[in-house]
Amino acid sequence: MQRSIYTGLAAALIFGLFLSCKTNQTTVSKGSPAPQVSQADLGSAPLVHASPAPSFLLDSLERRLSEYRESRERTFDLLHTSLDLSFDYAARQVNGTASLRLKPYFFEQKELVLDAKDFDLHDIWLEEGTAQRPLNFKYDGKQVTVFLPRAYTQTDTLLLGVRYTAKPEETQQVGGKAVTDTKGLYFINPTGSEDKPRQVWTQGETSFSSKWFPTIDSPNERQTHDIRFRVDSSDITISNGRLVEQVQHGDGTRTDHWVMDMPHAPYLTAVAVGDFAKISDRWRDIEVNYYVEKGFERGAAKVFAHTPEMLTFFSDLLGVAYPWQKYDQVVVRDFVSGAMENTTVSIFMEGLNLDEREALDSEWDYIIAHELFHQWFGNLVTTESWSNLPLNESFADYSEYLWFEYKEGKDKADMHHLAAMEQYMYEAEEKQEDLIRFHYHDEDDMFDSHSYAKGGRILHMLRRHLGDEAFFTSLKHYLEKHAFSSVEIHDLRLAFEEVTGRDMNWFFNQWFLASGHPVLDIQMDTSNPESYLLTVAQRQDLGTTPLYRIPFKVSIYKDGEVIDRELVLDRGVQQFALENGAGTEAVIVDEDMVLLAEKRTARGADVLSRQFARARSGVARLEALDSLTSDYLDRGDRTALIVEALADGFSEVRGLALTRLPQVMSKERVSATLEAAIVRIANEDPSHEVRASAIALLAELNAEKYAGLFQQLVQEPSYVVSGAALTAIMDMPGELDQKLALFGKLRDDRSIRIAVPLADFLTSEGLSGYDDWFNAKLDQLGGESLYYFVGYYGDYFASVPDTDREAGLERLLALAGEHPANYIRLTAFQSLFGFIDEEGVLARVVKIHAEETDELVRNYQQFFLEPYLEEN
C-alpha cells in the first residue's frame, strides 16, 4: 500500500482517521440454543488467579505480555470463496450469498469463527450433497461463531453457505495513517447528487474485506475465489483474476463473473465498479489495462506508459516473472489511501486522473512501481502478521529506488533515497521502534515511516554490503521458496544465508529487530598527507539502541582517479589509517549516502569545495553546494561555484544553484554572461522544475526586462513552466488590464499551478466580483490541489471587500468539519482564523475542534486555538 502522499504538514497529520458509531450487539440465531460448555467439560484443570498487587515492573511486564501481537491461530484453512453480490446504492449496502470451502487446519473443530463486520446475517447452512443443513450461530457484530453439527478433522472439507447483507457504512473502527477509513467497501456518489461519478470500490487492508464478505480476514490465510456481481449494464467491473462471463438480464443490468484461481490473502480481494474508460496494453502474453474517468484516457496512456517496461525490469531483476494472470490499474474517486496493491488490480487515488497536458509533469512512476512490486512482495509472498509488515512495505518502498536507478539514473534514485531517509529521521524525533514489532496498539501503527522509509533504507544498505548478484539471487530464492505462502522476518534472513553462506543474524538483529539508528561523529585528521586518520565514534543512546556493526565506504580521489576503501565500524570509537598517499585531492566518507545514520562532521569551505569539484555522486555534490551556500559558512565569492553548479549534470544541483544565487551575490554582481546562462536554462533545461526555478530567479533579478519571455513561457505545454511564468507576470507591479485579460484566458484551466497565481492575483489586487470563480474552483479541485487552494480561498473572502463573506465562511466551516480527508479539514480550519474576530465564529471553530475525531488534527487545531481561548 502506498500511504497518503500529502506529508507537507508537520508530523503525520495528513493521514486521516474516520469514525462512525454503531451499537455493538451480540446476536444469536433462531432455532435451538447454542451448545453450552459445562464445568465437567473443563476437567480438572487448575484455576488461574490474577497476580496480587504487582510491583511497577511486574505490572509493566504483564501489560506488555498482554499486548503481544501474535500471528492469528489457524483453526481452519480457507480454500475457496464464491460470492454472489448485488449493490443497494440507496441504502449503501451489499446483498450477498457466500459459499466457503474450508477444512480444519490441524486440530479437530466443533465450531468455526468467521470475520463479518456489521452484517445482517440471514441464514447460515452446511452444504450436504444437494441438501442445506441450517446451522446455529452467534454474532457479536464483528465475528460470527458457527456451531457445527459434529467435530470435524483435517481430513474433512466443509462447504458453508451464508446469506447476508453487508452494511459498510455502519463502521465502528477509526481509520489511520495509511487507510483513512475502514468501511472496506465504498459507495461514491450513490444517489448521483454530487458532481462526481458513481462508483463502488473496495479497500481490504488490513482487515476490512470482512466488511463486505464473510472470511478469515488475516494475512496468513490464503484463498482462491470467484465473484459474481450484478451491476448496471453501462458499468465496467474490475476484480482479481479473469473476467470469464458476462450475462445480460434484459432489464438494464448485467452479471459479471470474475475468477481468481491463484491463492492470495483475503485482504487483497478487490472489486471496482463504475463508468470507467479502459486503455488496453499488453506485456508478453498478459493483459495490462488502465481504468480512469472518461476524459482522461490520453493522460492515462502517459501516466501509466512505463508499466510494461516496469514488468520487464522487475521480472528480470528478480529472476521471477510477474506471477499473476493480468494486471489492471484503476483510478477512483475519494480513495482512502495513496494506492492499494490488490492482487492483479491496483487501485489508485484520483490524483492520477490527469489530462494529457498535466501528464507531461507526471511524477507518479514511484507509486506505480511501488504497487507493482507488491505483486511479488506482499501478494506472492505475504507477511504472516502485521508485526512483519516491513516484509511487504519495505520492499515496495525500495522498488521506487530500483526503478529510478534504472530509468533515470543513480543520482535521481539517490535523491529519492535521501528524501525517504529524511522522512524516517523526522519520525524518529518522535518515536523509535523495532522495525519488526510484536507490540503495538493498533494494526495501523505499523504503517509508518519505519516500515516504509526505514525498511527501504535497510534493504539498500544490505544490497550495497552484499553486492547486486548476492542480493538479487537471495531475493529470487526467497520468492521461489515461499511463493503463495506467508512469511516472517527469519525467512528472509535464512534466504540470504542459504544463498551467500554467510551468517546474517548480526545485520537482521541490529536493523530489523532493534530500534533507532547510528549517530556518528566523524573526524578526519589530514596532518599526515600520506595517510589520513579517520576517527568514527558511535554516539547513539546505547540504552535503547544497538552498538552497530557498520560496513561503509571511503572514496579517495587522487591523480584523477578514485579508490574506494571498504571498511567496517564495529566499536564505539574506532580509527582507520587510510594510507591514501600524497597528492590526495578529496576524501569522502559514505559518498553515496548509503548509511541510515545521523552523521556529524565539521568540514570547512576548502574540504567542501573539493568535494563539490571531485565527487562522482550527485547527492555528494548537492550536499557540498548546500553547505557552501548556507548561512553557517563564510561564503566568500561563490560566483565560480554557482556558474559550475548551473552546468552540473544533476538537475537537483542546478536547481539549488538557482535558488541560492540571490543569497550569495547581489543583483549587481550577476554578470551578463551569468544572466544569459539563467535565461538559457529557463528556455531549454531538460528539467521542468529547474526551468521554473530559473523563471523565478529572472523575475527576482529584473521582472520587467523579461516580461516578454514570461508571456511566451506561459504558453509552454508543461504546467510547471507555465505556472512559474504566470506567477512572475502576476507578481509584477501594474499592468492590471493585461493581467485581467490573462485571467480571462486562463480562468477555466483545471491545473492548480494555474489556479494559485490567478487566485493570489485577485486577492492581492483586492478585486471583488470573483466569488463564483473561487467557488467553482473549490468544487472542481480535489486531493492535493484542493489542499493548496483552500488557503487562497479563505484569504480572498476574508480580506477582499464586497465579497459574500458569509457564504465563503460557511463553505470553509463545512470543509473544516465534514470533509473526509483530514489534511483538507485542517487547512480549512486554519483558514477560518481569517474570520475569527467576527461574531460567533470562534464558538463555531471551538465546536469543530470538539467534534474532531482525529487526534493529530485535534492537536494542531488546539495549537491554532490556544491564543484565542486565552484571550477569552
C-alpha positions in Angstrom: 0.0 0.0 0.0 1.1 3.5 -0.7 0.4 5.8 2.1 -1.1 9.2 1.6 1.3 11.5 -0.3 0.4 14.7 1.5 3.2 14.9 4.0 3.9 18.6 3.9 2.3 19.3 7.2 4.2 18.5 10.4 4.3 15.0 11.8 1.8 12.6 10.1 -1.3 14.8 10.3 -2.0 14.3 6.6 -3.2 10.7 7.3 -6.8 10.7 8.4 -9.0 8.8 10.8 -12.7 8.5 10.4 -15.2 7.4 13.0 -18.8 6.2 12.7 -20.8 4.8 15.6 -22.9 1.7 15.9 -24.2 -0.1 18.8 -22.2 -3.3 19.5 -24.7 -6.1 19.9 -24.5 -9.8 20.2 -26.9 -11.8 18.0 -27.8 -15.5 18.4 -29.5 -17.2 15.5 -33.0 -18.5 15.8 -33.5 -22.2 16.4 -32.1 -24.5 19.0 -29.8 -22.9 21.6 -26.1 -22.8 21.1 -24.1 -25.6 22.7 -23.1 -24.9 26.3 -19.9 -25.8 28.0 -20.4 -27.5 31.4 -18.0 -27.4 34.3 -17.5 -31.2 33.8 -16.2 -30.5 30.3 -13.4 -28.4 31.8 -11.9 -31.4 33.5 -9.6 -30.9 36.5 -7.6 -28.1 35.1 -6.2 -25.8 37.9 -7.9 -22.5 38.4 -5.7 -19.4 37.4 -5.8 -16.4 39.8 -4.6 -12.9 39.0 -1.3 -11.8 40.5 -1.7 -9.9 43.8 -0.9 -6.2 43.6 2.1 -6.4 41.3 5.1 -4.1 41.5 5.6 -1.4 38.9 8.0 -3.7 37.0 5.7 -6.7 37.1 2.7 -4.6 36.1 4.7 -3.3 33.1 5.8 -6.8 32.0 2.3 -8.2 32.4 0.9 -5.3 30.3 3.5 -5.9 27.6 2.8 -9.6 27.6 -0.9 -8.9 27.2 -0.2 -6.6 24.3 1.8 -9.2 22.3 0.5 -9.3 18.8 0.8 -12.9 17.7 0.0 -14.3 14.3 -3.6 -15.4 14.1 -4.1 -19.1 15.0 -5.2 -21.1 12.0 -8.0 -23.2 13.2 -9.4 -23.6 9.7 -7.8 -23.4 6.2 -10.0 -21.4 3.9 -9.7 -23.0 0.5 -12.1 -21.1 -1.8 -14.8 -18.5 -1.5 -17.7 -18.0 -4.0 -19.6 -14.7 -3.8 -22.9 -13.6 -5.5 -23.4 -9.9 -4.9 -25.6 -7.0 -5.7 -25.3 -3.4 -4.6 -28.1 -1.4 -3.0 -26.9 2.1 -3.8 -29.8 3.9 -2.0 -29.1 2.0 1.3 -25.3 1.8 0.7 -25.5 -1.9 1.4 -24.3 -5.2 -0.3 -26.7 -8.1 -0.6 -24.7 -11.3 -0.8 -24.6 -15.0 -0.8 -21.2 -16.6 0.1 -20.1 -20.2 -0.2 -16.9 -21.0 1.7 -15.0 -24.2 1.3 -12.8 -24.9 4.3 -11.1 -27.7 6.3 -9.7 -27.8 9.8 -6.1 -26.8 9.8 -4.8 -29.4 12.3 -6.9 -29.9 15.4 -10.5 -31.1 15.3 -13.1 -28.4 15.4 -16.6 -28.1 16.6 -17.2 -24.5 15.7 -16.0 -22.1 13.1 -15.3 -18.4 13.6 -15.5 -16.0 10.6 -14.9 -12.3 10.4 -18.0 -10.5 9.3 -18.2 -6.9 10.4 -21.5 -5.0 10.6 -23.6 -7.6 8.8 -27.2 -8.6 8.9 -26.8 -12.4 8.8 -30.0 -14.0 7.4 -29.0 -17.7 7.1 -26.0 -19.9 7.5 -26.1 -23.5 6.3 -23.9 -26.5 5.6 -24.0 -28.0 2.1 -24.6 -31.7 2.4 -24.9 -33.0 -1.1 -28.0 -31.4 -2.6 -29.4 -30.5 0.9 -28.8 -27.4 3.0 -28.5 -28.0 6.7 -29.2 -24.9 8.8 -26.7 -24.1 11.4 -26.9 -22.2 14.6 -24.6 -19.3 15.1 -23.7 -16.4 17.5 -22.8 -13.0 16.2 -21.3 -10.0 18.0 -21.2 -7.6 15.1 -17.6 -8.4 14.2 -17.3 -12.1 14.2 -19.8 -14.9 13.7 -19.3 -18.2 15.6 -20.9 -21.0 13.7 -21.7 -24.2 15.6 -21.0 -27.3 13.6 -23.1 -30.4 13.9 -20.1 -32.6 14.8 -16.4 -32.5 15.3 -14.5 -32.1 12.1 -10.9 -33.2 11.4 -8.3 -32.1 8.9 -9.5 -34.9 6.6 -12.9 -33.3 6.3 -13.9 -30.5 3.9 -16.9 -28.2 4.7 -18.9 -26.2 2.3 -20.6 -23.4 4.2 -23.3 -21.1 2.9 -24.0 -17.6 4.2 -26.8 -15.3 3.1 -26.2 -11.8 4.4 -26.5 -8.0 4.0 -23.2 -6.1 4.5 -23.6 -2.5 5.8 -20.1 -1.0 5.3 -21.4 2.5 6.4 -22.0 1.2 9.9 -18.4 1.1 10.9 -17.2 1.4 14.5 -13.4 1.4 13.9 -11.5 4.6 13.2 -9.1 4.9 10.3 -5.4 5.6 10.5 -2.3 6.9 8.8 -2.3 4.5 5.8 -6.0 3.9 5.3 -8.1 6.9 6.4 -11.4 5.0 6.7 -12.4 1.4 7.5 -15.6 0.7 5.5 -13.9 -1.9 3.4 -16.4 -1.2 0.5 -17.2 2.4 -0.5 -20.2 3.8 -2.4 -19.1 7.0 -4.2 -22.0 9.4 -5.1 -24.5 6.5 -4.9 -27.5 8.8 -5.5 -26.0 10.8 -8.3 -26.5 14.1 -6.5 -22.8 15.1 -6.5 -20.6 16.3 -9.3 -18.6 13.1 -9.5 -19.0 9.7 -11.0 -21.0 6.9 -9.2 -18.5 4.2 -8.2 -18.1 1.2 -5.9 -14.6 0.1 -4.9 -13.0 -1.8 -2.0 -10.1 -1.4 0.3 -9.3 -4.5 2.3 -6.0 -3.9 4.1 -5.6 -4.5 6.9 -8.8 -6.5 7.9 -11.6 -4.8 6.1 -12.5 -7.3 3.3 -14.7 -8.8 6.1 -16.8 -5.6 5.8 -18.3 -6.9 2.6 -18.0 -10.7 2.7 -17.5 -13.3 5.4 -14.0 -14.6 5.6 -11.0 -15.4 7.8 -9.6 -11.9 7.5 -5.9 -12.5 8.3 -2.8 -12.1 6.2 -1.6 -15.6 7.0 -4.8 -17.0 5.3 -4.9 -17.8 1.5 -7.9 -18.5 -0.7 -8.9 -18.7 -4.3 -12.3 -17.1 -5.1 -14.8 -16.3 -7.7 -17.2 -13.3 -7.6 -20.4 -12.7 -9.5 -21.9 -9.3 -9.1 -24.9 -7.7 -10.7 -24.4 -4.1 -12.0 -25.9 -1.7 -14.4 -25.2 -2.6 -18.0 -23.4 0.7 -18.5 -20.9 0.0 -15.7 -17.5 -1.6 -16.1 -16.4 -4.1 -13.4 -12.8 -4.9 -12.4 -11.7 -7.6 -9.9 -8.9 -10.1 -9.2 -8.1 -12.7 -11.8 -10.0 -13.0 -15.0 -13.4 -12.0 -16.3 -14.9 -15.3 -17.5 -18.5 -14.5 -18.2 -21.0 -11.6 -18.7 -24.7 -12.3 -18.6 -27.2 -9.6 -19.7 -30.5 -9.7 -17.9 -32.6 -7.6 -20.3 -33.6 -5.2 -17.5 -30.6 -2.8 -17.8 -28.4 -5.0 -15.6 -25.7 -7.5 -16.1 -23.9 -10.1 -14.0 -20.1 -10.3 -14.4 -18.3 -13.4 -13.2 -14.6 -12.9 -12.1 -12.5 -15.9 -11.2 -9.3 -15.8 -9.2 -7.8 -19.3 -9.4 -4.5 -18.5 -7.7 -4.4 -18.3 -3.9 -3.9 -15.0 -2.1 -4.7 -13.3 1.2 -8.3 -12.2 1.7 -7.3 -8.6 2.3 -6.1 -8.4 -1.3 -9.6 -9.2 -2.7 -10.9 -6.3 -4.7 -13.9 -5.0 -6.7 -14.3 -1.8 -8.6 -17.5 -0.7 -10.4 -18.1 2.4 -12.4 -18.3 4.1 -15.8 -14.6 3.9 -16.5 -12.7 4.4 -19.6 -10.4 1.5 -20.4 -7.0 1.8 -22.0 -5.6 -1.6 -23.1 -2.0 -2.6 -23.2 0.0 -5.8 -23.0 3.1 -7.3 -21.5 4.2 -10.6 -23.1 1.1 -12.7 -23.1 -0.6 -10.8 -20.2 -3.3 -8.2 -20.4 -2.3 -4.8 -18.9 -5.2 -2.3 -18.6 -5.6 1.2 -17.2 -9.0 2.4 -16.0 -9.7 6.1 -15.5 -12.6 8.5 -15.6 -13.7 9.3 -19.1 -11.9 12.3 -20.5 -8.6 11.3 -19.0 -7.7 8.5 -21.5 -4.9 10.3 -23.2 -3.4 11.3 -19.9 -3.6 7.8 -18.6 -1.7 6.5 -21.6 1.2 8.7 -20.5 0.8 8.3 -16.7 0.9 4.5 -16.9 3.1 4.3 -20.0 6.0 2.7 -18.2 4.0 -0.2 -16.7 5.1 -2.8 -19.3 8.7 -1.7 -19.0 8.4 -2.0 -15.2 7.0 -5.5 -15.6 10.0 -6.5 -17.7 12.5 -4.7 -15.4 11.3 -6.2 -12.2 10.8 -9.7 -13.6 14.3 -9.7 -15.0 15.9 -8.2 -11.9 14.2 -10.6 -9.5 14.6 -13.7 -11.8 10.9 -14.4 -11.1 8.4 -13.4 -13.8 5.3 -11.5 -12.9 3.3 -14.3 -11.4 -0.4 -13.4 -12.0 -3.0 -13.7 -14.7 -3.2 -10.0 -15.7 -2.5 -6.5 -14.3 -5.1 -3.8 -14.0 -4.6 -0.3 -12.6 -7.7 1.7 -11.6 -8.1 5.3 -10.6 -11.0 6.0 -8.4 -12.6 9.0 -6.6 -12.2 9.6 -2.8 -9.8 6.8 -2.2 -8.8 6.3 1.4 -5.1 5.7 0.7 -2.5 6.7 -1.8 -2.9 3.3 -3.6 -3.5 -0.3 -2.8 -1.8 -3.4 -4.4 -4.8 -5.8 -4.6 -3.6 -8.9 -6.5 -3.8 -8.3 -10.3 -5.6 -5.0 -9.7 -4.0 -2.0 -8.1 -6.3 0.9 -7.1 -5.1 4.5 -7.1 -6.3 7.8 -5.7 -7.8 10.4 -8.1 -4.6 12.4 -8.3 -3.6 10.1 -11.2 -6.6 11.3 -13.2 -4.6 13.6 -15.4 -5.3 15.1 -18.8 -2.6 14.9 -21.5 -1.0 18.2 -20.6 -1.0 17.5 -16.9 0.7 14.2 -17.6 3.7 15.9 -19.0 4.7 16.8 -15.5 3.5 13.5 -14.1 5.8 12.1 -11.4 3.7 9.1 -10.4 6.2 6.4 -11.5 7.2 5.9 -7.9 3.7 5.0 -6.8 3.1 2.8 -9.9 6.4 0.9 -9.2 5.5 0.6 -5.5 2.2 -1.1 -6.1 3.6 -3.3 -8.9 6.5 -4.6 -6.8 3.9 -5.6 -4.1 2.6 -8.2 -6.6 5.8 -10.1 -5.6 6.4 -8.8 -2.1 3.1 -8.8 -0.3 0.9 -10.8 -2.7 3.0 -13.7 -4.0 4.9 -13.8 -0.6 2.8 -12.3 2.2 3.6 -11.2 5.7 2.1 -13.7 8.2 1.2 -10.9 10.6 1.1 -7.1 10.6 4.1 -7.3 13.0 6.1 -8.4 10.0 4.6 -5.7 7.7 8.1 -4.5 6.5 8.3 -7.7 4.5 5.6 -6.1 2.3 6.2 -2.4 2.6 10.0 -2.1 2.9 10.4 -3.9 -0.4 7.7 -1.9 -2.1 9.4 1.3 -0.8 12.8 0.1 -2.1 11.3 -0.7 -5.5 11.0 3.1 -6.1 14.7 3.4 -5.8 15.3 0.5 -8.1 13.1 1.9 -10.8 14.6 5.4 -10.6 18.1 4.0 -10.7 17.3 2.0 -13.8 15.1 4.6 -15.7 16.5 8.0 -14.6 19.9 7.2 -13.2 21.6 6.8 -9.9 21.6 10.5 -8.9 17.8 10.6 -9.2 17.5 7.4 -7.2 19.8 8.6 -4.6 17.8 11.8 -4.2 14.7 9.7 -3.7 16.6 7.7 -1.1 17.7 10.8 0.8 14.1 12.1 0.9 12.9 8.8 2.4 15.8 8.9 4.9 14.7 12.3 6.0 11.1 11.1 6.3 12.2 8.4 8.7 14.6 10.8 10.6 11.7 13.2 11.1 9.5 10.5 12.6 12.4 9.2 14.7 12.4 12.5 16.6 9.0 11.4 18.0 9.4 7.7 18.2 12.0 4.9 17.6 10.6 1.4 17.3 11.8 -2.0 16.3 11.2 -2.5 12.6 9.5 -5.8 13.3 7.2 -5.1 16.2 5.1 -7.6 18.2 3.7 -4.9 20.5 1.6 -2.1 19.1 -1.8 -0.6 19.9 -3.4 -0.9 16.5 -2.5 -2.6 13.2 -2.4 0.8 11.6 0.5 1.8 13.9 2.7 -0.4 11.7 2.1 1.7 8.6 4.6 4.3 9.5 7.9 5.7 8.2 9.7 2.8 10.0 8.0 0.1 7.9 8.3 2.1 4.7 11.2 4.5 4.6 13.5 3.0 7.2 12.9 -0.5 5.9 13.7 0.6 2.3 16.9 2.2 3.5 17.9 -1.0 5.4 17.4 -3.0 2.2 19.6 -0.5 0.3 22.4 -1.0 2.9 22.1 -4.8 2.7 22.3 -4.6 -1.1 25.4 -2.4 -1.1 27.0 -4.6 1.5 26.4 -7.9 -0.3 26.6 -6.7 -3.9 23.9 -6.9 -6.5 24.5 -10.6 -7.5 24.2 -11.9 -4.0 21.3 -9.5 -3.1 19.0 -10.3 -6.0 19.9 -14.0 -6.1 18.8 -14.2 -2.5 15.6 -12.4 -3.3 14.9 -14.9 -6.1 15.5 -17.8 -3.7 13.2 -16.2 -1.1 10.4 -15.6 -3.6 10.6 -19.1 -5.1 10.8 -20.9 -1.8 7.9 -19.0 -0.2 5.6 -18.4 -3.2 1.9 -18.4 -2.4 2.7 -18.6 1.4 3.2 -16.3 4.4 6.5 -15.4 5.9 8.2 -13.8 8.9 11.4 -11.9 9.1 13.6 -15.0 9.7 12.5 -16.5 6.4 14.1 -13.5 4.7 17.3 -13.8 6.8 17.6 -17.6 6.1 17.2 -17.0 2.3 20.2 -14.7 2.4 22.2 -17.1 4.5 21.3 -20.1 2.2 22.4 -18.2 -0.9 25.5 -16.4 0.4 26.7 -18.9 3.0 27.1 -16.1 5.5 25.6 -15.6 8.9 23.3 -12.6 8.7 22.0 -12.5 12.3 24.1 -9.5 13.1 22.6 -7.5 10.3 19.0 -8.5 10.9 19.2 -8.2 14.7 20.5 -4.6 14.7 18.4 -3.3 11.8 15.1 -5.3 11.7 14.8 -6.4 15.4 16.0 -3.3 17.2 15.1 0.3 17.3 16.9 3.5 16.5 19.9 4.2 14.2 23.5 5.1 14.5 24.7 8.6 15.4 28.2 9.0 14.1 30.8 11.6 14.9 33.3 11.7 12.0 36.7 13.4 12.2 39.4 13.4 9.6 43.0 14.2 10.6 44.9 15.3 7.5 48.1 16.3 9.2 49.9 13.3 7.6 49.3 13.7 3.8 50.4 10.2 3.2 47.8 8.6 5.5 44.8 10.5 6.7 43.5 9.3 10.0 39.7 8.8 10.1 38.0 8.6 13.6 34.4 7.5 13.8 32.6 7.4 17.2 29.1 5.9 17.7 27.1 8.4 19.9 23.6 6.9 19.9 22.0 6.1 23.2 23.2 2.5 23.9 20.5 2.0 26.5 17.9 1.9 23.7 19.9 1.4 20.5 22.5 -1.2 19.5 26.2 -0.6 19.1 26.2 -1.2 15.4 28.5 -3.2 13.1 28.6 -0.9 10.1 30.3 -1.7 6.8 30.9 1.6 4.9 32.9 3.0 2.1 35.5 5.8 1.9 36.2 7.3 -1.5 39.7 8.6 -2.1 40.2 11.0 -5.0 43.8 11.2 -6.3 45.6 11.8 -9.6 42.3 11.9 -11.5 41.2 8.5 -10.2 39.1 7.3 -7.3 39.9 4.5 -4.9 37.0 3.0 -2.8 38.1 1.6 0.5 35.6 -0.9 2.2 35.8 -0.5 6.0 33.8 -1.9 9.0 33.0 0.1 12.1 32.3 -2.3 15.0 33.4 -0.4 18.1 32.2 2.6 20.0 35.2 4.7 18.8 37.4 3.4 16.0 40.3 4.8 14.0 41.2 4.0 10.4 44.5 4.8 8.7 43.5 5.4 5.1 47.0 5.2 3.6 45.8 7.4 0.8 49.2 8.6 -0.3 50.5 12.1 -1.3 48.5 14.2 -3.8 45.1 13.3 -2.4 42.5 15.7 -3.7 39.5 14.7 -1.7 38.3 12.0 0.8 34.6 11.4 1.2 33.1 9.1 3.8 29.9 7.4 2.6 29.8 9.4 -0.6 26.6 7.8 -1.9 25.0 8.4 1.5 24.0 4.7 1.8 24.2 4.7 5.6 21.0 5.2 7.6 22.7 7.3 10.2 23.0 10.8 11.6 26.5 11.9 10.6 28.1 14.8 12.4 31.3 16.2 11.0 33.0 19.6 10.8 34.2 20.5 7.3 35.5 23.8 6.1 34.9 25.5 2.8 38.1 24.1 1.3 37.1 20.5 2.0 33.5 21.1 0.7 34.8 22.8 -2.4 37.0 19.8 -3.2 34.1 17.5 -2.6 31.9 19.5 -5.0 34.6 19.5 -7.6 35.5 15.8 -7.4 32.6 13.8 -6.2 31.0 11.3 -8.7 27.8 11.2 -6.7 25.2 13.9 -7.4 24.0 13.9 -3.9 27.5 14.4 -2.6 27.9 17.4 -4.8 24.5 18.7 -3.7 25.5 18.3 -0.1 28.6 20.3 -0.7 26.8 23.1 -2.6 24.1 23.3 0.1 26.7 23.8 2.8 28.8 26.2 0.8 25.8 28.5 0.1 24.3 28.2 3.6 24.5 30.8 6.3 26.8 29.0 8.7 29.9 29.2 6.4 31.8 32.3 5.4 30.6 32.3 1.8 33.3 34.5 0.2 33.0 34.9 -3.5 30.8 32.0 -4.8 30.4 33.2 -8.4 32.6 30.4 -9.8 30.8 27.8 -7.7 27.4 29.0 -8.9 28.5 29.0 -12.6 29.9 25.5 -12.2 26.7 24.3 -10.4 24.5 25.7 -13.1 26.2 23.4 -15.6 26.1 20.3 -13.4 24.6 17.2 -14.9 22.3 16.6 -11.9 19.1 18.6 -12.1 18.9 19.0 -8.3 22.3 20.7 -8.2 21.3 23.1 -11.0 18.0 23.9 -9.2 19.7 24.5 -5.8 22.2 26.8 -7.5 19.4 28.9 -8.9 17.6 29.1 -5.6 20.7 30.0 -3.6 22.1 32.6 -6.1 20.3 35.6 -4.5 21.7 34.6 -1.1 25.4 34.5 -2.2 25.5 37.5 -4.6 23.7 40.8 -5.1 21.8 41.6 -8.3 24.6 44.0 -9.3 27.2 41.2 -9.2 25.3 39.0 -11.6 27.2 39.3 -14.8 25.7 39.5 -18.3 27.2 36.1 -19.0 25.7 34.5 -15.9 22.3 36.2 -16.6 22.4 34.8 -20.1 23.0 31.3 -18.7 19.9 31.7 -16.5 17.8 32.7 -19.5 19.1 29.7 -21.4 18.1 27.4 -18.5 14.7 29.0 -18.4 14.2 28.2 -22.1 16.0 24.9 -22.6 16.8 22.9 -19.4 15.5 19.3 -19.7 14.0 19.6 -16.2 10.7 21.4 -15.9 11.4 22.1 -12.2 14.8 23.7 -13.0 13.2 25.8 -15.7 10.6 27.0 -13.2 13.4 27.9 -10.7 15.2 29.9 -13.4 12.0 31.8 -14.3 11.5 32.7 -10.6 15.1 33.9 -10.4 14.8 36.1 -13.5 11.6 37.6 -12.1 13.6 38.5 -9.0 16.6 39.9 -10.9 14.6 42.0 -13.4 10.9 41.1 -14.0 10.2 43.9 -16.4 13.1 43.1 -18.6 11.9 39.5 -19.0 8.1 40.2 -19.2 8.1 39.2 -22.9 9.8 36.0 -22.1 7.3 35.2 -19.3 4.5 35.8 -21.8 6.0 33.3 -24.1 6.6 30.7 -21.4 3.0 30.9 -20.2 2.2 29.1 -23.4 4.6 26.2 -22.6 2.9 22.7 -22.5 4.4 22.0 -19.1 2.2 23.3 -16.3 5.3 23.6 -14.1 6.9 26.0 -16.5 3.7 27.8 -17.5 2.6 28.2 -13.8 6.0 29.7 -12.9 5.8 32.2 -15.8 2.3 33.1 -14.9 3.3 33.7 -11.3 6.1 36.0 -12.5 3.7 38.0 -14.6 1.0 38.3 -11.9 3.6 39.4 -9.3 4.9 42.3 -11.4 3.6 45.8 -10.5 1.0 47.5 -12.6 -0.4 46.2 -15.9 -3.8 45.4 -14.4 -5.7 45.3 -17.7 -3.1 42.9 -19.1 -3.4 40.7 -16.1 -7.2 40.7 -16.2 -7.0 39.7 -19.9 -4.7 36.8 -19.0 -7.1 35.8 -16.1 -10.0 35.7 -18.6 -8.0 33.5 -20.9 -6.9 31.0 -18.2 -9.8 31.1 -15.7 -11.2 27.7 -16.8 -7.9 25.9 -16.7 -8.1 23.0 -14.2 -4.5 22.9 -13.1 -3.7 24.0 -9.5 -0.4 25.5 -10.9 -2.6 28.0 -12.9 -5.3 28.5 -10.3 -2.9 29.5 -7.5 -1.3 32.5 -9.2 -4.7 33.6 -10.5 -6.2 33.4 -7.0 -3.3 35.2 -5.5 -3.6 38.0 -8.1 -7.3 38.6 -7.4 -6.7 38.7 -3.6 -3.6 40.9 -3.8 -5.4 43.4 -6.0 -8.5 43.3 -3.9 -10.7 42.6 -6.8 -14.3 41.7 -5.9 -16.8 40.1 -8.1 -15.0 36.8 -8.5 -16.9 34.8 -5.8 -18.3 32.4 -8.5 -14.8 31.6 -9.8 -13.5 30.8 -6.3 -16.5 28.6 -5.5 -16.3 26.8 -8.8 -12.6 26.1 -8.2 -13.4 24.8 -4.8 -15.9 22.4 -6.3 -13.5 21.4 -9.2 -10.4 20.7 -7.3 -9.7 17.6 -5.1 -6.9 16.0 -3.2 -3.6 17.8 -3.1 -4.8 20.6 -5.4 -7.7 21.3 -3.1 -5.4 21.3 -0.1 -3.3 24.1 -1.7 -6.3 26.1 -2.9 -8.2 26.3 0.3 -5.9 28.8 1.9 -6.2 31.2 -1.1 -10.0 30.7 -1.0 -10.0 31.8 2.7 -7.7 34.7 2.1 -10.0 36.0 -0.7 -13.2 36.0 1.3 -11.6 37.2 4.5 -9.7 40.2 3.0 -11.3 41.4 -0.2 -14.2 43.9 0.3 -17.6 43.4 -1.3 -17.4 39.6 -1.4 -20.0 37.3 0.1 -18.0 36.7 3.2 -20.8 34.7 4.9 -21.1 32.2 2.1 -17.3 31.8 1.9 -17.2 31.3 5.7 -19.9 28.7 5.6 -18.1 26.7 2.9 -14.9 26.7 5.0 -16.8 25.7 8.1 -18.2 22.8 6.1 -14.8 21.7 4.9 -13.3 22.0 8.3 -16.0 20.0 10.0 -17.1 17.5 7.3 -14.5 16.8 4.6 -13.4 13.1 4.7 -9.7 14.0 4.3 -8.0 15.2 7.5 -5.5 17.3 5.7 -8.4 19.2 4.0 -10.2 19.6 7.3 -7.0 21.0 8.9 -6.2 23.5 6.2 -9.8 24.7 6.1 -9.7 25.0 9.9 -6.6 27.2 9.7 -8.3 29.4 7.1 -11.1 30.1 9.5 -8.9 32.3 11.6 -9.2 35.0 8.9 -12.8 35.3 10.2 -12.1 34.7 13.8 -13.0 38.2 15.1 -16.5 38.0 13.6 -19.3 37.4 16.0 -20.0 33.7 16.6 -17.1 32.4 14.6 -14.9 31.5 17.5 -17.7 29.4 19.1 -18.2 27.5 15.9 -14.5 26.9 15.5 -14.3 25.6 19.0 -17.3 23.3 18.2 -15.5 21.9 15.2 -12.4 21.2 17.4 -14.6 19.5 20.0 -16.1 17.2 17.4 -12.9 16.3 15.6 -12.0 12.6 15.9 -8.5 12.7 14.5 -6.0 13.1 17.4 -3.3 14.6 15.2 -5.7 17.1 13.7 -7.1 18.0 17.1 -3.6 18.7 18.4 -2.9 21.1 15.6 -6.3 22.7 16.0 -5.5 23.2 19.6 -2.3 24.9 18.7 -4.1 27.4 16.5 -6.9 27.9 19.0 -4.9 28.4 22.2 -4.1 32.2 21.8 -7.8 33.0 21.2 -9.0 30.8 24.1 -6.6 32.5 26.4 -7.9 35.9 25.4 -11.5 34.8 26.1 
